[in-house]
Amino acid sequence: MTASISCDASDMSALIEGTARVVAIREGIAWLEPEQGGSCGGCASAAMCGSKGIGTLATRLEARRFPLADAADLAIGERVVVGVREDALVRASLTAYAIPLVMMFALGALAQAMDGRDAITVVACLAGLAIGLGLSRILARLLTARGEVTPQLLRRVPVPLDCHQEHR
């Protein structure tokens, strides 16, 4: 299979790659679960990431599944390498974290400057956070709809030869 990628050669160096396994195929869309890297569990936030936490293993893995469109020729159980452009990852991070925080601080600072009472400032901060989360959700949907943060199929992971198989 040859993966069609819309990035040119200069974009290829700016891809963040990861390995995933095909767990389901429905209506031409392959559902993948990312595989843990060798460094998983070794960082300071390992207890908070998707690889650990509360719930059963099946629940956590299902929550990490993501769709890959136009991949109907993949088979369940197959391992693939997917990539996301580096700038898309930065854009998604800013959307998820910066917008809510900026809105929270901006409304809090505005309320503090206008009124000065702590209770009003706290309420304004909470309102700003809620507005920021809403804006983030809208922007995330737009980014997803335009395909800017969608993983792209790069290649299949070759199946290793079985050492016990006779080669003819």
N, C-alpha and C positions, 0 to 999 in steps of 0.2 A: 504494500500500500504506500502511496505517496501522499503525504499530508500537504494540503494546499494552505499556505500561510500567506496572509496579505502583507506581511512585513517585508521590507526590502533588506538587503544584506547588512546595511548599517544598523537596522533595528535588531538584528539577530543577536548582536553582542549585548544588547540591553534587555535580554529576556531573563526572567527568573524562572528556572525550571524545577519541576518536581515530578516524582513518579506516583502514579495512581493505578488502582486496579478497577477494572470494569465489574460492577456488581449487578447491574440490571440494564436492560435495553427495552425502552417503551416508545413506540411511535416514532422511530428514527432518532431518538435521543438516548445517548448512553449516559448512565449514571455512574459516577466514579467516586471512589473513596481514596483520599490521599494516603500514601504509605508513610510511616514514621521514618524520619531520617536517623542516621546514626547518632546525631547529637541530641535527639529528643530526650528529655529528662535531665539534661545536663545544665540547662540554663537556669537563671535565677527565677524565672516565671514558669517553670515546668509544672508547678502545682496548679496554675491557673489556666493553662492552655487547653486546647481541645483533646490532648492525648490523655489527660488525667482529669479527675474531678468527680462530681457526684453522678449517680446513675449507673446503670449497667453498661457494660462494654458495647452491647448492641445499640443502645440508645445513643451513646456518645458517637459511635461510628456513623450511625444514620444521620445525626445532626451535622456531620462534616461532609456528607455527600454533596456533589455538585453535578449539574448537567453539562453535557458536551454535545452540542447540536451537530448534525450532519456526520454522525459517526456510527451509522447503522451497520457498517461492515465490520465493526469490532465484535469480539465474542466475549461472553461473560467469563470472568476469570483472567482475561488477558491483561497484561501490564503495559502501560503506555507512559510516555513522557509528555507532559503538558507544560506550557509556558505562558507566562503573563508578562507583558511589557513592564519594565521597571517603573516608568512614569505612571502607568496605570495603578500600580501598587501604591505609589506616593499619593496619587489623586484620591484613591479609595481611602487611604489612611486620613488624609486631610478632611475628606467628607465626613468620615465617621467620628473623628475626634476634635478637629479644630473648630468646625462650624458650631457644634453645641457649646464648646467652652468659650469661644469668642462671644457668642450671643449671651451666655450666662454672665460673663464679666462685664460686657457692655451695658446690659440692662441694670445690673447691680450697681455699676459705677454711676450710671445716669440717675438711678433712684437715690443713691447716696448723696449725689451733688444737689439734687432737687429738694430732697426732704431731710435726709440726714438721720432718720430713725432706723435702727437696726432691723426691726420687724418688717418695715417696708422694703428695705434692701434685700432681706432674705427672700421675701415673696417675689420681688423683681428678679432675683437670681434664679429662682425656681421657674418662673415664667420664661425667662430667657433660655434656660436649659430646655424646657419643653418646646419652645419655638425652634430652637437650634436642632433638636432631634427631629422635629417635623420637616424642617428644611433639608436636613441630611437624608432623610428617607426619600424625599422627592428627588433630590439630586442623585442619589444612589440608583433609583429606578431609571432616571434618564441615562446615566452612564451605562447601566446594564442594557437598556434598550438599544443604545447606539453601539454596543459591543465593545466598549472601551476597556472594560474590566473583566471581560470574558476570557477564560483560559482557551488557548488554542492547542490543538493536537499537533505535536511536533514529530513524534515517531513512536513506533512500537518498540518495546523492550524485547530483544531477542530471547527466545526460550533456550536455556542452556541444554546441551546434549546430555543425555543420561549416560553416566559412566558405565553402566551395566548393559547397555544396549550394544548389540553387535553391529558394527558398521560394515556395510557391503560395498 
